């Protein structure tokens, strides 16, 4: 299921970006984040949680969780796109909450059943799921108290982006980058333990500040920034050559980190009264390089699970070709989109389609190398 989720999400991202000039903001943002990102993240969590807890692979029933999340996202998109279907986003939120609770409970059970302590990244996943649940609860509350709708919507948006997606992404990046490069980051686990309160607290401060008390947002942005700088400094010390390479997954993963930092800066600029769009920086400069870079490393594992061999290495080489160029294009697209230039989203869409075609070509390689 995971390879299918990857290709489906990439296609949804590209479709949402090309649709964005013609659609309402709520419709294409929910297509991107609720129908595209949320099911993919749930699927990735179902793969990583057993690894982080050193337990067996996920049960088949867990494969239903991303499907339920996808149905919830699709209902939300339909509600914001079609007239006379206003209850759809509420039904979608309930489905998304159901899948969130199911995944969180499963994670806690895996944590309780394991021997020893889990990898600190698990705490980031569980915090991300908690943020998503509260975000969905807030938007349902907005339907009961419409006088607070604008504030609760801002609260909902930041808990989704910085909380659910941001915490999941940064926790995963700290583990994935050393795996991609093949050399350990000795301080990664300790940093994850120390920085989770900064990242989670920063998320809550930004969400509350953006909705009700602006000075809190500044404090939250600084807290998140400290966690990002600590990780980035370690990477530059350990992996500088691979980050600035022409090929491989590392340039895109590093670009995702830069894009997340740019999103935080854009949020600070909005607080200062400047006309920028942090949500577009988040999508073009962070989310798209994140998914492309992670897919470059993980698709071979998900396409052919088991012992890693030369085939997996060859696949990664194919998927990672010219990722350094793509990282630069996503950087330019993120800045342009944040400055409300329509061509920024179109550039990010074209760059994503380039990766999608390259990934599709890799499937032909899979069939040719293993006809059975």
C-alpha positions, 0 to 999 in steps of 0.5 A: 500500500505504501508505494501506492500512497506515495504515487497517489499523494504526489499526483494529488500534490501536483493536481492541487498546485495546478488547480490552485489558480482556479480554486478557492484557497480552502479547497486546494489547501485541503486537497494538498494537506488533508487528502494528500499529506495526511494519508501519506503521513499515516502510512509512513507512521505505520511503517516507522512505528514498528521500527522505532519500538523494535516490534513486528510489522504493522497488522493488516488492519492498520492499513485501513487507517490511511484509507479512512484519513483519505476519505475524510480529506476527500469529504473536506475537499468536496465540501469546500468545492461544491455548493450545498455540501457544507456538512462534508467538512465536518464529516471529514473531520470526524473521519480524520479524528477517528483515524488519528485516535486509532493510530495513536492508540496503536502506537501507545500499545506498541510502546507498552509491549516493547522491551526497553525504551522506544527511539525518541522519534516516537515521542515526536510522532505521538505529539504530532498525532495529538496536535492533529486531534486538537486541530480537528477538534478546534475546527469542529468547535468553530461550527458550534461557535461561529463567532470564533470561527476565524480564530479557531481556523488559524489555531487549526491551521497552525496545529496542522502545519507546524504541529502534525506535519512539522513534528512528524517531518523533523522527527523523521528527518533526524533519523532519515538523514543519517540513514540516507548518507550511511553515517551516524549522527551520534547526537540525534537521539539526544537532540530529539529528546531535548528538542521535543519540548521546544518544538511542541511548545513552539507549535502551541505558542504559534497556534495560540498566538496567531489566534488570540495573542500575537506576542506568543507567536514570536516566542513559539517561532523562536523555540522552533527555530532553536530546534531547527538550528541545532539539527541543521548545525549538526548536519552541516558538520557531518554531512556537508558534502552530501547536502550540496551534492548534485544527486541523492536524497540528502539535498532534498531533505536538507532543502525541506529543513531550509523550507521549514525555516523559511516558513517560520520566517514568513510567519514572523514577517506576517506578525510584523505586518508584511504581505507574505504567505507562510502557507505557500512557503510551507507547501512549495519550499518544505512539503514538496521537497520533504516528500520527494526526498523521503520517497527517494530513499524509502520507495525502494524499501517499500517496493521490495521489502526485506534484505537490502541489496544492489537492486535497492542501491540502483533504485535509489540512484535512479530516484535521486538523480538531479535532486540537487537541481530539484532542491534549488528549484523548490527553494526558488518556488518557495520564496516566490510563492511566499511572495504571492507570485503565482509562478512560484506554485507552478514552478513547484508543480513542474518540479514535482511532476519531473520527480513523479515522472522519474519515479514512474520510470523507476517502476519500469526498471523494477518490472524489467529487473524482476519480471515475476 
